[in-house]
Each structure stands twice: as C-alpha cells, then as structure tokens.
Amino acid sequence: MSQSCVPMPVRSTAGTRECDCLAHRFGNAADNRLRERRYPNDMTDAEWVVVRPLLPVPGWMQGQGGQPEAYCHRAMPDAIGYLVDNGIKWRAMPADFPPWHRVYAFFRRWRDRGMVREFHDRVCGQVRERAGHDALPTLG
C-alpha cells in the first residue's frame, strides 16, 4: 500500500461540528464548514477520525501543481456514500453536498489511482485488528 495519506492530529470533538479537513484547514473551502449531518449514511465524528488520515494527499501539497480543492473533504465520502446507499445518478446529488461533478471528479481520481481499493483494504484491516484478528485474512 502506498503512503499517500497525511496523518494529522484530530482537533474536532464529538460536540464540534466544525470540519478539520485539509480544504478547511488551509482556508480553501468554498462550501459551508458546518454542513448539517442529515442523512443516515453521513459519517459520525468518530468515523471521520478513522477516515480522515486515510484520504489521499492532494497533489498541490506534494508539489505536483494544481489548485487546492475548494470543497470539504469530509463531504466527499458522505456524498459518495449517499449515492451508493440510495442508488441515485451522479446528477441527482442533493444540493447540500458539493456539486455532483466535483464529487465525481474526486471519486474518479481516487478510483483511477487505486485509492478506493486501498482505502477499503486499510479500513478492513483496522476493523480486523480491533476485533483481535490479523489485518490480512488467511485462506482456510
């Protein structure tokens, strides 16, 4: 697995709704940093603490050029989760998420770089370790 994630100390608490994603930390986010969690598949603060360090580092932070993202990184997995959970089309994304084409661009970039599979494998490994098993399952 590649080391494409930025581990950062967590600033938010369960009572805080303020987002601590990279887009907000660097003041680039054009969206509302206090988006109300209203859908059943939205991440809880505890889930965000696990997910945040697993997200890929933006290219502009690695000296690869490009512009900083203008939308909340926490809203992107929430939007993708909403799409998968409800089986909607990309263009039917609710208005309280970032625009559908930005969510799709994030998803496409993560998918094309193998980050969706890597993200899945890392989360599964953490869940297995917390349950007292090896991170990688063995064949029986």
C-alpha positions in Angstrom: 0.0 0.0 0.0 1.3 3.4 -0.8 1.9 6.1 1.8 -0.3 8.7 0.3 -2.1 9.9 3.3 -1.3 12.8 5.7 -1.6 11.8 9.4 -2.7 14.9 11.4 -3.8 15.4 14.9 -7.5 15.5 15.4 -8.9 18.8 16.5 -12.6 18.1 16.4 -14.6 16.5 19.2 -17.9 14.7 19.3 -19.6 18.0 20.2 -17.9 20.0 17.5 -19.4 20.3 14.0 -16.6 22.3 12.6 -14.7 20.4 9.8 -11.0 19.8 10.1 -10.3 18.5 6.6 -7.4 19.8 4.5 -9.7 22.1 2.4 -10.9 23.9 5.6 -7.6 23.8 7.4 -5.9 25.7 4.6 -8.9 28.1 4.1 -9.7 26.9 0.5 -13.2 25.5 1.1 -15.9 27.5 -0.7 -18.6 25.5 0.9 -20.2 25.7 4.4 -17.9 24.2 7.0 -20.9 23.5 9.3 -22.9 21.3 6.9 -25.7 19.6 9.0 -25.4 15.8 9.1 -28.9 14.9 7.9 -28.6 11.6 6.1 -28.3 8.1 7.8 -25.1 7.3 5.8 -23.3 10.5 6.9 -20.1 9.8 8.8 -20.2 10.3 12.6 -17.3 12.3 14.1 -15.8 9.0 15.4 -15.9 7.6 11.8 -14.4 10.7 10.4 -11.5 10.4 12.9 -10.7 7.0 11.3 -11.3 8.0 7.7 -9.5 11.4 7.6 -5.9 10.1 7.8 -6.7 7.5 5.1 -7.7 10.1 2.5 -5.1 10.7 -0.2 -2.9 13.8 0.0 -3.9 16.4 -2.6 -1.3 16.9 -5.5 -0.8 20.6 -4.7 0.5 19.5 -1.2 3.0 17.2 -2.8 4.4 19.8 -5.2 2.7 18.3 -8.2 0.9 21.5 -9.1 -2.7 22.2 -9.4 -5.1 24.2 -7.3 -6.2 23.4 -3.8 -9.6 21.7 -3.6 -12.5 24.1 -3.0 -14.8 21.7 -1.3 -14.8 19.9 2.1 -13.1 16.5 2.0 -15.5 15.2 4.6 -18.4 15.9 2.4 -16.9 13.9 -0.5 -17.1 10.4 1.2 -20.5 11.4 2.6 -21.8 12.3 -0.9 -20.3 9.1 -2.4 -21.9 7.1 0.4 -25.3 8.8 -0.2 -25.0 7.9 -3.9 -24.2 4.3 -3.2 -26.7 3.9 -0.4 -29.6 5.4 -2.4 -28.7 4.2 -5.9 -29.1 7.7 -7.4 -27.4 9.1 -10.5 -24.5 11.5 -10.1 -26.5 14.4 -11.4 -29.2 13.7 -8.7 -26.9 14.6 -5.9 -28.7 16.7 -3.2 -27.9 20.4 -3.1 -26.4 20.3 0.3 -23.4 18.3 -1.0 -20.8 19.8 -3.2 -21.7 19.9 -6.9 -22.1 16.4 -8.4 -19.3 17.0 -11.0 -16.8 17.8 -8.2 -17.8 14.8 -6.1 -17.5 12.6 -9.3 -14.0 14.2 -10.0 -12.8 13.2 -6.5 -14.2 9.7 -6.9 -12.8 9.2 -10.4 -9.3 10.4 -9.3 -9.4 8.1 -6.2 -10.6 5.2 -8.3 -8.1 5.7 -11.2 -5.2 5.8 -8.7 -6.4 2.7 -6.9 -7.3 4.7 -3.8 -10.8 3.2 -3.5 -9.4 -0.3 -3.2 -6.5 0.8 -0.9 -8.9 2.8 1.3 -11.2 -0.2 1.6 -8.3 -2.5 2.4 -7.0 -0.2 5.1 -10.4 0.2 6.8 -11.0 -3.6 6.7 -7.5 -4.2 8.2 -8.2 -1.7 11.0 -11.6 -3.4 11.7 -10.0 -6.9 11.8 -7.2 -5.7 14.1 -9.7 -4.2 16.5 -11.5 -7.5 16.6 -8.3 -9.3 17.5 -7.6 -10.8 14.1 -4.7 -10.4 11.7 -5.0 -7.4 9.4 -4.9 -9.7 6.4 -7.2 -12.7 6.3 -5.7 -16.1 5.7 -7.2 -18.7 3.4 -8.8 -21.6 5.2 
